[in-house]
């Protein structure tokens, strides 16, 4: 059974003002644990046996891209969260597609993958984007809840929606060894594949037959809301 969310107008106002919105635990913790396990299993497979602890940041970023296409649990649980409905409420557009998913795996390895905060659009070779979301797959217990959204000390299971222009603290997220994040990027129907030099995986879609200017197929970027 799908979960249903009704977002008050105050949520939309907050999102439009701040570019970020925190939603508490859209998935049961047991489901979240299975989702985390599936993501880490897929990550290890994509690393071809290389231990996560010694993999470079670039290798981890590449291995964590678009896990939904291989992990059936991930796609099923994205549907359970009704991301499409939530995105429609926040971004006021339809249809809405999943541009990509990205597991953000913390690492202390050098060199830095990102040296400064970046917006979601700045690191995406698919354009335009509507925005994104960060699901917290792993986090320590926090005694006191924060009054404002805090990605670096977020609670387990919380979901943060972000606008395409929200400045993500990527260097800090990638160094935050207490947390594991799943980043989701959302796009309208007619997004295009573009050269974006700040995207570490800018040329990966060429391996799926795309050239710059193409609109990805539904198989590559599925619909979340029509």
Protein Blocks (a to p, Z undefined) as FASTA:
>chain_A
ZZdddddfklmmmmmmnopacdehkbcfklmmmmmmmmmmmmmmmnnopafklpcfklmm
mmmgokllmmmmlmmmmmmnommmmmmmmnopacdddfbacdddddfbdcdfbfbdcdfk
lmpcbdcdfbdcdddfbdcddfbacfbdcfklccehiacdddfkbccdfklmmmmmkbcc
dddddddfkbccdddfklmklmmmmmnopaehiacdfklmccfbZZ
